[in-house]
Amino acid sequence: MSVSSELYKVNVVGDGSTPTIAFNRKVFNSTDIKGFKYDTTTYIETALVNGTDYNVSGAGDTSSSVTITPTSAIPTGTNWVMYSDAGNAQTTTLTLAGEFPAKSLEYTFDKLAIGTQEADGKADRALKLPISDTATSEIPNKADRASKLLGFDSSGNPIAYAQGTSTEADAVNYSQGSTGSASRTVESKLQETISVKDFGAVGDGTTDDTSAIQAAINAVEAAGGGIVYLPNGSYKTTSELVIDTAGTKLVGDGGHLNQTKILATSTTGAAIRIKDRSCGVESLSIDSDTTRYAATVTDGHGIHYEYDDVVGQSMSRGRFYDLSILRQPLDGIHVAGGFEMGVVELVTVSDCKRHGFVFDDGTRSSRSNKDLAPFQFTIKNSRAIECGGNALLLGASGETNATQTVFSDNFEALGCCWSSSSRESLFQIDSRANGTVFIAPDVEDQQYAQSSTSSTSSTRTANATPAKGFQLAGSRNTIIHPFFSSLLSSVEAGVPDVTIEHPRIFQGTYSVNQTDGVIITSSASNVIFKGSTAQTTGATNLIKNQSSGGQIIIDGKIFKGNTWSAGDFEIGSSGATRTASSGSLDIQEDVVFLQGEGDTTDSITVLRLASGVDGFNGLTVRLLNLKSYTITLVHGTDMYFRSGSNLALAQNQGVTLVYSETLSGWIEV
């Protein structure tokens, strides 16, 4: 019979059934049928065993096809490849001068044809040179290619490259692929980023990776700065990591999910010390082991950003992004000196023994050369949780150069100030900086009456007294849309140019009511306050304004005076009737309808605000007598009239007075 030029293999896709596989070509022996199964997900191949995994029927000299039957179902996700491998043996002997039977010739030629087809099928799956190619196809000999990689030289001929050297990457070209891109070596491409694992870092949380990470930092700094990459892992350090070349950054795979963690174990120094400008740390978690956390550590911050103690420091454009800093013996982030155009964004500091964030001119670190203080920098979407000291300190008492021009957007201070030995004040945000703007801050004392923290489960001393919110001790401060809960007070300020708009004040989880929500002392000036009693139910007195000027708007009404609930002076009022008492008249509005004591003829000698303050510069009041009797205003004691004598107001008569602090009295206008 003839041998058809059919493929020498058949593919079977598993579907959970036991198929009958037709192999439509001549097969001399059932053992000539061989096969593999492979997983369509992993592509792992496993040889099939004839007689165990499958059986073959119909083989023989007169065969035109055979049937292959699996011994069990072929599962979905597994494919079979069955093929013929008859080999190259020639078993027919033609006898000299003997019979010349056609059957013997046909058998021999069939065998040869089948062997040729099988060889062609295997050759088609091999690497081949094009028909026009003049390159050699001979690979290097065994000795030359041992433990090496097969490649091609500049002529296209096979060559063996040594492993473990730069030769392999240096010999392979890389192209970005876009129009105008230039070809370069893979080695050049890979060297764009330096990984700490290039220097032997392990990242298993147990191996000391300090030397490897520092070597990677040094290599980047030697190249003029760049990124030091820390892949996913936990990197144990036994001394502080030091960055002292501009433009160097540590970058991991993620901070808030702990993909990349620095586990500091040293009982001296910061976890990371930065000593030059334009440096940063991104996408890392920085933690301490129990020994470091329990120790008294000098300079034991998570990140210490400060130039060497010399004149002429320049520490601008620092950047901290996507960081989770936990359990440091001192502060989470401590910045001393210039931080112009610096950015802190998506940074969480939790459970540090002292403060969350500190920015000053070096006063707290006892710096001698305090020629610059942090200025013109930003804090965004960051928070301090349950630190023993203050959540945020801007500036310091006695700074040589004041910290100033700070923009904060969505900063949270939660449960800090629980340690009386660590905090500098009872204010979670204590600002001595000039020119600060806080947008939507959230300040809450979730540590009040608690014995342990919710963030790290570390045992803490409960706050017997709730903390306070803001202290503003620098000039030109603005707070817009703040949220306050479980605090003694929300804001206390005694400086010029304070603006507070639309606060929310609630008693919170622990039902803490504020006697005075916002306290403005007499040393403040140019105060602007806007609020709503509906949004400040956690304060008995919304604002206590002891300053002599400013504008207070509550529930759409304009006021001047001391405490809101005790009777401030309303500007633009519709008027109210006020009754004299023992020669005095207490007023709360700028339009007053007079009434004598006992609703009869009376004289008024003293005119003052209901809260007890005589008045404020420029305060204007319109007094009207709508009664049928006369009310006399006495000249020369608290009121001064153009006539130089007492003013008797008959029915439907009135007078306009303005207060002068110089005269300490009201003057007719």
JOHUGI-V199944 format. One record per residue. N is the residue number from 0. SS is DSSP state (H for helix, E for strand, - for the rest). Layout:
N/SS ; N/SS
This chain:
0/- ; 1/- ; 2/- ; 3/- ; 4/- ; 5/- ; 6/- ; 7/- ; 8/E ; 9/E ; 10/E ; 11/E ; 12/E ; 13/- ; 14/- ; 15/- ; 16/- ; 17/- ; 18/- ; 19/E ; 20/E ; 21/E ; 22/E ; 23/- ; 24/- ; 25/- ; 26/- ; 27/- ; 28/- ; 29/H ; 30/H ; 31/H ; 32/E ; 33/E ; 34/E ; 35/E ; 36/E ; 37/E ; 38/E ; 39/- ; 40/- ; 41/- ; 42/- ; 43/- ; 44/E ; 45/E ; 46/E ; 47/- ; 48/- ; 49/E ; 50/- ; 51/- ; 52/- ; 53/E ; 54/E ; 55/E ; 56/E ; 57/- ; 58/- ; 59/- ; 60/- ; 61/- ; 62/- ; 63/- ; 64/- ; 65/E ; 66/E ; 67/E ; 68/E ; 69/E ; 70/- ; 71/- ; 72/- ; 73/- ; 74/- ; 75/- ; 76/- ; 77/E ; 78/E ; 79/E ; 80/E ; 81/E ; 82/E ; 83/E ; 84/- ; 85/- ; 86/- ; 87/- ; 88/- ; 89/- ; 90/- ; 91/- ; 92/- ; 93/- ; 94/- ; 95/- ; 96/- ; 97/- ; 98/- ; 99/- ; 100/- ; 101/H ; 102/H ; 103/H ; 104/H ; 105/H ; 106/H ; 107/H ; 108/H ; 109/H ; 110/H ; 111/H ; 112/H ; 113/H ; 114/H ; 115/H ; 116/H ; 117/H ; 118/H ; 119/H ; 120/H ; 121/H ; 122/H ; 123/- ; 124/- ; 125/- ; 126/- ; 127/- ; 128/- ; 129/- ; 130/- ; 131/- ; 132/- ; 133/- ; 134/- ; 135/- ; 136/- ; 137/- ; 138/- ; 139/- ; 140/- ; 141/H ; 142/H ; 143/H ; 144/H ; 145/- ; 146/- ; 147/E ; 148/E ; 149/E ; 150/E ; 151/E ; 152/- ; 153/- ; 154/- ; 155/- ; 156/- ; 157/E ; 158/E ; 159/E ; 160/E ; 161/E ; 162/- ; 163/- ; 164/- ; 165/- ; 166/H ; 167/H ; 168/H ; 169/H ; 170/- ; 171/- ; 172/E ; 173/E ; 174/- ; 175/- ; 176/- ; 177/- ; 178/- ; 179/- ; 180/- ; 181/- ; 182/- ; 183/E ; 184/E ; 185/H ; 186/H ; 187/H ; 188/H ; 189/H ; 190/- ; 191/- ; 192/- ; 193/E ; 194/E ; 195/H ; 196/H ; 197/H ; 198/H ; 199/- ; 200/- ; 201/- ; 202/- ; 203/E ; 204/E ; 205/E ; 206/E ; 207/E ; 208/- ; 209/H ; 210/H ; 211/H ; 212/H ; 213/H ; 214/H ; 215/H ; 216/H ; 217/H ; 218/H ; 219/H ; 220/H ; 221/H ; 222/- ; 223/- ; 224/- ; 225/E ; 226/E ; 227/E ; 228/E ; 229/- ; 230/- ; 231/- ; 232/E ; 233/E ; 234/E ; 235/E ; 236/E ; 237/- ; 238/- ; 239/- ; 240/E ; 241/E ; 242/E ; 243/- ; 244/- ; 245/- ; 246/- ; 247/E ; 248/E ; 249/E ; 250/E ; 251/- ; 252/- ; 253/- ; 254/- ; 255/- ; 256/- ; 257/- ; 258/- ; 259/E ; 260/E ; 261/E ; 262/E ; 263/E ; 264/- ; 265/- ; 266/- ; 267/- ; 268/- ; 269/- ; 270/- ; 271/E ; 272/E ; 273/E ; 274/- ; 275/- ; 276/- ; 277/- ; 278/- ; 279/E ; 280/E ; 281/E ; 282/E ; 283/E ; 284/E ; 285/E ; 286/E ; 287/E ; 288/- ; 289/H ; 290/H ; 291/H ; 292/H ; 293/H ; 294/- ; 295/- ; 296/- ; 297/- ; 298/- ; 299/- ; 300/- ; 301/- ; 302/E ; 303/E ; 304/E ; 305/E ; 306/- ; 307/- ; 308/- ; 309/- ; 310/- ; 311/- ; 312/- ; 313/- ; 314/- ; 315/- ; 316/- ; 317/- ; 318/E ; 319/E ; 320/E ; 321/E ; 322/E ; 323/E ; 324/E ; 325/E ; 326/- ; 327/- ; 328/- ; 329/- ; 330/- ; 331/- ; 332/E ; 333/E ; 334/E ; 335/E ; 336/- ; 337/- ; 338/- ; 339/- ; 340/- ; 341/- ; 342/E ; 343/E ; 344/E ; 345/E ; 346/E ; 347/E ; 348/E ; 349/E ; 350/- ; 351/- ; 352/- ; 353/- ; 354/- ; 355/- ; 356/E ; 357/E ; 358/E ; 359/E ; 360/- ; 361/- ; 362/- ; 363/- ; 364/- ; 365/- ; 366/- ; 367/- ; 368/- ; 369/- ; 370/- ; 371/- ; 372/- ; 373/- ; 374/E ; 375/E ; 376/E ; 377/E ; 378/E ; 379/E ; 380/- ; 381/- ; 382/E ; 383/E ; 384/E ; 385/- ; 386/- ; 387/- ; 388/- ; 389/- ; 390/- ; 391/E ; 392/E ; 393/E ; 394/- ; 395/- ; 396/- ; 397/- ; 398/- ; 399/- ; 400/- ; 401/- ; 402/- ; 403/E ; 404/E ; 405/E ; 406/E ; 407/E ; 408/E ; 409/- ; 410/- ; 411/E ; 412/E ; 413/E ; 414/- ; 415/- ; 416/- ; 417/- ; 418/- ; 419/- ; 420/- ; 421/- ; 422/- ; 423/- ; 424/- ; 425/- ; 426/E ; 427/E ; 428/E ; 429/E ; 430/E ; 431/- ; 432/- ; 433/E ; 434/E ; 435/E ; 436/E ; 437/E ; 438/E ; 439/- ; 440/- ; 441/E ; 442/E ; 443/E ; 444/- ; 445/- ; 446/- ; 447/E ; 448/- ; 449/- ; 450/- ; 451/E ; 452/- ; 453/- ; 454/- ; 455/- ; 456/- ; 457/- ; 458/E ; 459/- ; 460/- ; 461/- ; 462/E ; 463/- ; 464/- ; 465/- ; 466/- ; 467/E ; 468/E ; 469/E ; 470/E ; 471/E ; 472/- ; 473/- ; 474/- ; 475/- ; 476/E ; 477/E ; 478/E ; 479/E ; 480/- ; 481/- ; 482/E ; 483/E ; 484/E ; 485/- ; 486/- ; 487/- ; 488/- ; 489/- ; 490/E ; 491/E ; 492/E ; 493/- ; 494/- ; 495/E ; 496/E ; 497/E ; 498/E ; 499/E ; 500/E ; 501/- ; 502/- ; 503/E ; 504/E ; 505/E ; 506/- ; 507/- ; 508/- ; 509/- ; 510/- ; 511/- ; 512/- ; 513/E ; 514/E ; 515/E ; 516/E ; 517/E ; 518/E ; 519/E ; 520/- ; 521/- ; 522/- ; 523/- ; 524/E ; 525/E ; 526/E ; 527/E ; 528/E ; 529/E ; 530/E ; 531/- ; 532/H ; 533/H ; 534/H ; 535/- ; 536/- ; 537/- ; 538/E ; 539/E ; 540/E ; 541/E ; 542/E ; 543/E ; 544/E ; 545/- ; 546/- ; 547/- ; 548/- ; 549/- ; 550/E ; 551/E ; 552/E ; 553/E ; 554/- ; 555/- ; 556/E ; 557/E ; 558/E ; 559/E ; 560/- ; 561/- ; 562/E ; 563/H ; 564/H ; 565/H ; 566/- ; 567/- ; 568/E ; 569/E ; 570/E ; 571/- ; 572/- ; 573/- ; 574/- ; 575/E ; 576/E ; 577/E ; 578/E ; 579/- ; 580/E ; 581/- ; 582/- ; 583/E ; 584/E ; 585/E ; 586/E ; 587/- ; 588/E ; 589/- ; 590/E ; 591/E ; 592/E ; 593/E ; 594/E ; 595/- ; 596/- ; 597/- ; 598/- ; 599/- ; 600/- ; 601/E ; 602/E ; 603/E ; 604/- ; 605/E ; 606/E ; 607/E ; 608/E ; 609/- ; 610/- ; 611/- ; 612/- ; 613/- ; 614/- ; 615/- ; 616/- ; 617/- ; 618/- ; 619/E ; 620/E ; 621/E ; 622/E ; 623/E ; 624/E ; 625/- ; 626/- ; 627/- ; 628/- ; 629/- ; 630/E ; 631/E ; 632/E ; 633/- ; 634/E ; 635/- ; 636/- ; 637/- ; 638/E ; 639/E ; 640/- ; 641/- ; 642/- ; 643/- ; 644/- ; 645/- ; 646/E ; 647/E ; 648/E ; 649/- ; 650/- ; 651/- ; 652/E ; 653/E ; 654/E ; 655/E ; 656/E ; 657/E ; 658/E ; 659/E ; 660/- ; 661/- ; 662/- ; 663/- ; 664/E ; 665/E ; 666/E ; 667/E ; 668/-
